[in-house]
């Protein structure tokens, strides 16, 4: 029997080149960005076969999330251990300097459009930074039909068919699978999503990839097939305030794939839960997680996985801090 006890786990970010990316993640994450090209995504917790997050602290340093999932399923996942063989959420920060492609991810209603071994993908964003001209599109205007959408792709007027949001820092945007969406013009978001990499591109604004010198491929037929034309619950979310003191706790997302709260304040509060894993994300300010008498520092952009075995911990802010806490239903 391996008696290793799990502890709060921090992971090395995996930076990804994207033609639409920028360099803003340099000021958000403590690990320096590679090179000087555009970095669009930092995968901060990923149990993808091709991109495995590596533990950055403690005795398990250097091991991957996949190895820990395999070696310590109960300690890590608690009561969820029988349901998941890989960690079910993929967490990222996105720096969308330019517009991403207009895209859609399939829902479980379209198993034929989900490659073997992958899942549907519902995702959600919490806006970290936005500029005056920043843009989020989430969902189709209600008058849009498959016919009018196809027309707009041909004449380049698709933006007129999309629900437009002018994002500001702190906004919460829900993108259930089947929702047409994109974002860009200098917006930075934290993204929580199902652990899936299935994306169908509808439109790409004529972007030429500076590496391949080519237009990126579109998958219009598959994209049109997965769009939920009746989807009504995408877009800006009104946070549900659960407590106002001693810290403010708001529930931003509550869906079948994830729950996400924002906690803000200066007083000590608890994080984690008994017999299930939680994730804590530093958004503003700093503080520390106390576990077994040991402090684990949480700064802006830091992501900590609290294994089920760790349970409930105290979080001590140093001054005013804003954290996100994520659970798996
Ligand atoms: Zn997406």
Boltz pocket constraint, residues with backbone or C-beta under 6 A from the ligand:
constraints:
  - pocket:
      binder: B
      contacts: [[A, 103], [A, 105], [A, 123], [A, 181]]
      max_distance: 6.0
